[in-house]
């Protein structure tokens, strides 16, 4: 099978590097600057599972080398429109698009552009970041999950992608209940992103505050209620696991949105926090903590716009 990955950051880069290392036909669609670096140095991965460098195929236009069997979108929500324009020439009649974006808002946009039948569900639990020289600093988790959003048996392309992941040593693969998995991740991410952005600290920093753990639990409850209203309440086991992880004294976990704020970059405010708040309001659910966090993020975005930052 032929795989195209848009993006070579922590998620797309690590996943694609492992696929390439395993001999899977994988191509990266990158912007010129990143493409030049990767062509010159290969993909450099620093990982607890072993450091390695692998040469990979790189294109800068979607009409190069396609059509592809699977197109993996490993971009941020605020880059979705440009990402869709980039991949459009690579999408053929039999191409399956696997978006690895956060939240749910991107599905309506992708469905409208490419048709719901072409768009699978997907998410990543790959921990890492890019280093100062463009290397991928993989720090732990390395799982992906994908499947049919309508609950039907997985199509051929997803079955082959699952086999490729197993060959490459990537955890996870096909999930027959991908919608629940998407909600479970969003509940966790909506909670930690809201709290880390508003409180400007790690889980440990927040829990050290007098009311920090209580506010974290309240925010988690708000997100769980939204999921339940959508018919996807997390199981008791999943919820307990999220709560334990997000109220751990001294916990080092932190949402990447805080790092984006600290470097003055764009943030996924609407797709992670704003859309959760919108759904709470639509369901008539109180969500004061989400409301505060989203207002905080909107103020940050307004300031960036006023300063002319991109």
C-alpha positions in Angstrom: 0.0 0.0 0.0 1.0 3.6 -0.6 0.7 6.0 2.4 1.0 9.8 2.3 1.5 11.6 5.6 0.9 15.4 5.8 3.3 16.7 8.4 6.4 15.4 10.1 6.0 16.7 13.6 5.9 14.6 16.7 2.9 12.5 15.6 3.3 12.2 11.8 7.0 12.2 11.9 7.4 9.4 14.5 4.6 7.3 13.0 6.0 7.7 9.4 9.6 7.2 10.5 8.6 3.8 12.0 6.6 2.8 8.9 9.5 3.8 6.6 12.0 1.9 8.9 9.8 -1.2 8.4 9.8 -0.9 4.7 6.3 0.4 4.2 5.8 2.7 1.2 5.5 6.0 3.0 5.8 9.5 1.6 5.7 12.8 3.5 4.0 15.9 2.2 5.9 18.9 3.7 6.4 22.6 3.4 9.6 23.6 1.6 11.7 24.4 4.6 10.9 21.2 6.5 11.1 19.2 3.3 14.7 20.5 2.6 15.8 19.6 6.1 14.3 16.1 6.0 15.7 15.4 2.5 19.2 16.4 3.8 19.2 14.7 7.1 16.5 12.1 6.9 14.1 11.8 9.9 16.1 11.8 13.1 14.3 10.1 16.0 15.4 10.1 19.6 13.3 7.6 21.5 13.3 5.4 24.6 12.8 2.5 22.1 16.1 3.3 20.4 17.4 6.3 18.4 17.6 6.0 14.7 17.7 8.0 11.5 15.8 6.9 8.4 15.8 8.4 4.9 12.2 9.0 3.7 10.4 10.0 0.5 9.4 13.7 0.6 7.1 15.7 -1.7 6.0 19.3 -1.5 2.9 19.1 -3.7 0.0 16.7 -3.4 0.1 15.8 -7.1 3.4 14.1 -6.7 3.4 10.4 -6.5 -0.3 9.9 -6.0 -3.0 8.9 -5.8 -2.4 7.2 -2.4 -4.3 4.4 -0.7 -4.2 6.2 2.7 -3.6 9.9 3.4 -2.9 10.6 7.1 -3.5 14.2 8.3 -1.1 14.9 11.1 -1.6 18.7 11.4 -3.1 21.1 13.9 -6.8 22.1 13.7 -5.9 25.7 12.6 -4.1 24.4 9.6 -6.9 22.2 8.4 -8.1 24.4 5.5 -4.6 24.6 3.9 -4.0 20.9 4.7 -7.1 20.0 2.7 -5.9 22.1 -0.3 -2.5 20.4 -0.1 -3.8 16.8 -0.1 -6.7 17.2 -2.6 -4.5 16.3 -5.6 -3.3 13.1 -3.8 -6.9 11.9 -3.1 -8.2 9.4 -5.7 -11.5 7.5 -5.9 -10.2 4.7 -3.5 -8.2 6.9 -1.1 -9.0 6.7 2.6 -8.3 9.9 4.7 -7.3 9.3 8.3 -7.3 12.5 10.2 -5.3 12.5 13.5 -6.6 15.9 14.7 -7.9 16.7 18.1 -11.6 17.0 18.9 -14.5 16.4 16.5 -15.0 19.7 14.6 -12.7 18.6 11.7 -15.0 15.8 10.6 -17.7 18.0 9.3 -15.2 20.1 7.3 -13.5 17.0 5.8 -16.8 15.3 5.0 -18.0 18.4 3.1 -14.8 18.6 1.1 -14.1 14.9 0.4 -17.3 13.0 1.3 -17.9 11.1 4.5 -17.3 7.8 2.9 -13.6 8.7 2.4 -13.0 9.9 5.9 -12.2 7.5 8.7 -11.9 8.2 12.4 -8.4 8.4 13.9 -6.4 9.6 16.8 -2.9 9.4 18.2 -1.4 8.9 21.6 2.2 9.6 20.6 4.2 11.6 23.2 6.9 13.8 21.8 8.0 17.1 20.4 10.4 18.5 17.8 13.9 19.3 18.9 15.8 22.5 18.0 17.3 20.9 14.9 14.0 19.3 13.7 14.7 16.0 15.3 11.7 14.0 16.7 12.0 13.7 20.5 9.8 10.7 21.3 9.2 10.5 25.0 6.9 7.6 25.7 3.5 6.6 24.3 3.4 5.5 20.7 -0.1 4.4 20.0 -2.6 5.1 17.2 -6.2 4.2 16.8 -8.4 4.3 13.7 -11.6 2.8 12.4 -14.9 3.3 10.6 -17.0 6.0 12.1 -20.2 4.2 11.0 -19.3 1.1 13.0 -19.1 -1.1 9.9 -16.2 -3.6 9.4 -12.9 -1.9 8.5 -12.3 -1.4 4.8 -9.3 -2.9 3.0 -7.1 0.2 3.3 -7.5 0.3 7.1 -6.9 -3.4 7.5 -3.6 -2.9 5.5 -2.7 0.1 7.6 -3.3 -1.9 10.7 -0.9 -4.6 9.4 1.7 -2.0 8.5 1.5 -0.5 12.1 2.0 -3.9 13.6 5.0 -4.6 11.3 6.4 -1.2 12.4 5.9 -1.8 16.1 3.3 1.0 16.4 0.8 0.2 19.2 -2.9 0.1 18.6 -4.4 0.0 15.1 -8.0 -0.7 14.1 -10.6 0.2 16.8 -14.2 -1.0 16.0 -15.5 1.7 18.4 -13.4 4.6 17.2 -16.1 7.1 18.1 -15.9 6.2 21.8 -12.1 6.4 21.7 -12.3 9.8 20.1 -14.6 11.1 22.8 -12.5 9.5 25.6 -9.4 11.3 24.3 -11.4 14.6 23.9 -12.7 14.4 27.4 -9.2 14.1 28.7 -7.7 16.7 26.4 -10.6 19.2 26.9 -9.9 19.0 30.6 -6.1 19.3 30.6 -6.0 21.9 27.8 -8.5 24.1 29.6 -6.7 23.9 32.9 -3.2 24.2 31.7 -4.0 27.1 29.4 -6.0 29.0 32.1 -3.6 28.2 35.0 -0.4 28.3 33.0 1.1 25.3 34.7 1.6 21.5 34.6 -0.7 19.1 36.4 1.6 19.2 39.4 1.6 23.0 39.4 -2.2 23.1 39.3 -2.8 20.5 41.9 -0.4 22.4 44.2 -2.9 25.3 44.2 -5.4 25.3 47.1 -8.4 24.6 44.8 -6.4 23.1 41.9 -7.5 19.5 42.2 -11.1 20.5 42.7 -11.1 22.7 39.7 -9.6 19.9 37.6 -12.3 17.5 38.7 -15.0 20.1 38.0 -13.7 20.6 34.5 -13.5 16.9 33.9 -17.1 16.6 35.0 -18.2 19.3 32.5 -16.5 17.4 29.7 -17.9 14.1 30.8 -21.4 15.5 30.8 -21.0 16.8 27.2 -19.8 13.3 26.1 -22.7 11.7 27.9 -25.2 14.0 26.1 -23.6 12.9 22.8 -24.1 9.2 23.8 -20.4 8.6 24.5 -19.9 8.9 28.3 -16.5 7.5 29.2 -16.6 4.2 31.2 -16.0 4.3 34.9 -12.5 2.8 34.3 -11.6 5.4 31.7 -12.9 8.3 33.8 -11.1 7.1 36.9 -7.9 6.8 34.9 -8.2 10.3 33.5 -9.0 11.8 37.0 -6.1 10.0 38.6 -3.7 11.2 35.9 -4.9 14.8 36.1 -4.9 15.1 39.9 -1.5 13.5 40.6 0.5 15.6 43.1 3.7 16.6 41.3 2.4 15.3 38.0 4.5 16.4 35.0 1.8 16.0 32.4 1.0 19.2 30.5 -1.1 20.1 27.5 0.8 21.1 24.4 -1.5 24.1 24.1 0.5 25.6 27.0 3.7 25.3 25.1 2.1 27.0 22.1 1.0 29.9 24.4 4.5 30.2 26.0 6.2 30.5 22.6 3.5 32.9 21.3 2.2 30.6 18.7 -1.2 29.7 17.3 -3.4 27.5 19.5 -6.2 24.9 18.9 -8.6 26.9 21.1 -11.8 26.4 19.2 -11.3 22.7 18.3 -10.3 21.5 21.8 -12.1 23.8 24.2 -14.5 26.0 22.2 -16.3 23.2 20.5 -16.7 21.3 23.8 -18.2 24.5 25.3 -20.5 25.0 22.2 -21.8 21.4 22.6 -22.4 22.0 26.4 -24.5 25.0 25.6 -26.4 23.2 22.9 -27.3 20.5 25.4 -28.2 23.0 28.0 -25.4 22.0 30.3 -23.6 24.4 32.7 -19.9 24.6 31.9 -18.4 27.6 33.9 -14.8 26.3 33.8 -14.8 25.6 30.1 -16.4 29.1 29.6 -13.6 30.7 31.6 -10.8 28.7 29.8 -12.2 29.5 26.3 -12.5 33.2 27.1 -8.9 33.1 28.3 -7.8 31.5 25.0 -9.9 33.9 22.9 -8.2 36.8 24.7 -4.8 35.3 23.9 -5.8 34.9 20.2 -7.2 38.5 20.1 -3.8 39.8 21.4 -1.9 37.8 18.8 -4.1 39.3 16.1 -3.7 42.8 17.4 0.1 42.3 17.3 -0.1 40.9 13.8 1.3 37.5 14.8 0.7 34.5 12.5 
